């Protein structure tokens, strides 16, 4: 057997060698999905496929680098020509070649979260609105949701999801106009504009289809509608799309991920090869049985169950503490004890929690014991103020239309150009239809602010000239010196740390020489910094890792503690009935990060977190029904109060619960609809309409709910108080 096919189990081998046509690999946690992906790529190359015709996409730079490295170990030099990158990086590379077809230049800027907020804040002010009374984050989240579903402002109006006078719609239109004027895209635009390119430009689509004969997708359960549309169009000619994922690990609904993409793969590709990877190579038997139990109640999932031929291992331990401070002290003490007893390192431990606000007590407890730790997903290098300031200068040099970069650079360091001058400059630029830098160059140097503006534009021109000649690291160093940034930060209390970051930034600009021009290398490097993800900065060892479940995705540790397994903490209070299945998937992900030991912690009392009052804490519903043979400790039994309150009734109440779904609370039936006379009509395949979610199809009935896949909005459970259901006649 060829080396790249060695040491694969039967299902892994099937997934690797099913070469042509659509393939869905359902890969449970720890079942070797990265091995399958890398061996599959190696197998394609072994069969003679040109590596330039293979595209592999995933969601994090860390995963892409790991995949690229493993393929290189298998195939050697050929791996250099593969496209292995994140969705955003892939789309960015496509758009760097074809953005002009969409009305952008190839040097377009990429706006991150901070740039988006700055831009929206300015637009709110220009609209005459009170910035303090407009929830800018909410407006941007709404825009993100629309873009994730490839919806434009006009389409939102046509679909009656917005009305003409809608404030968010007006700000959205202004936001899109401002981005286009700045020759800029936000993160979601990278996907949406690439999808638009493939939809509107058949020539461009054909070119990219000719390039990529085989497309592989990791973490397919995390794709959104825009990514789905992009993949479907890109692979429509050859249909060689292989996706690997696990619907039980779909936890990014808040980012627009749509679990129905993986649930409906067989519907979308009826001839697809389906492979289930259920043998786990990571965790012990007791950990797996506990993880299986917590996710099994979910109705909208593809049936599978992880198993292992390894030893059962230590049983999962339930830890009941008095309050969050006591919980943190117990966790710190147990980490110290287990490390000493089992001769482990601090890096073997992870503490996982649902939200960042729950980390404070355990951080304090670890500090008191002098246990080294690191908070994953905290403030990263590329988010440091001094780093972002210098990047602002470099972005303006690379793209003179980038107004966000202009506004950052002109104030870092301050140059005597105040808010009044900038407000006037904005008005001038808007009236002339030009970027801020172009408007500044047209401004006559009459007074001190105008002279300062002229000096600023002259410096930008000088640095732009240098950018066409100097290696990148020398350009970065020259920008830091020429702007006076070193002098500006000398009075800062943390100047030494900031100087270290600037030195690191210069070092990060040291690139291998290639055939690109200095300006092209600058643009590509700025893409890399913009697309750095929050999982690129993972502790390499020597420290206890503290992280949210979302940050823990894709990682594994010998020992894992999951904190605050209380109602309203985990599951989160904002989840509601509609989000409870994703909360279960979050618990499943948290549990399956553990290899040898898993501790599930909860408290009798709530803490003093912001927005909460101290009082009794209820155990998480996820602790009920765990297998007694695998979990030890004072585990709650019976039925969780929250589940009863939210509609998880007993089977003999089935008829009453389903009847409650049919009560007429709102409108009368339309012409093509009628009342539901008997719940026995609600069988799989029946079409119905919900007053809030619209038309959909019944998937199944459970003892306490009706599971419906809606035409827009995906699959949902309908329980008490969730609205009116009507039957649609065909």
BELPELIN-V821837 format. One record per helix or strand of 2 or more residues. SS is the DSSP state (@ for helix, = for strand). FROM is the first residue (numbers start at 1). LEN is the number of residues. If there is no record, write none. Layout:
((SS;FROM;LEN) (SS;FROM;LEN))
This chain:
((@;3;3) (@;10;8) (=;23;5) (@;33;14) (@;51;3) (=;54;5) (@;61;21) (=;83;4) (@;87;16) (=;109;3) (@;113;14) (@;131;3) (@;136;13) (@;153;6) (@;167;15) (=;184;3) (@;187;14) (@;202;10) (=;214;4) (@;220;3) (@;225;10) (=;241;5) (@;247;3) (@;253;3) (@;260;4) (@;265;4) (=;273;5) (@;285;12) (=;316;6) (@;324;19) (@;346;3) (=;349;5) (@;356;3) (@;360;9) (=;373;3) (@;381;3) (@;385;14) (@;403;7) (@;419;14) (@;436;7) (@;448;20) (@;472;11) (@;485;7) (@;495;14) (@;518;13) (=;544;5) (@;549;4) (=;557;6) (=;568;2) (@;580;12) (=;594;10) (@;621;3) (=;631;2) (@;641;5) (@;651;11) (=;673;2) (@;679;3) (=;687;4) (=;694;8) (=;706;5) (=;714;5) (=;725;4))
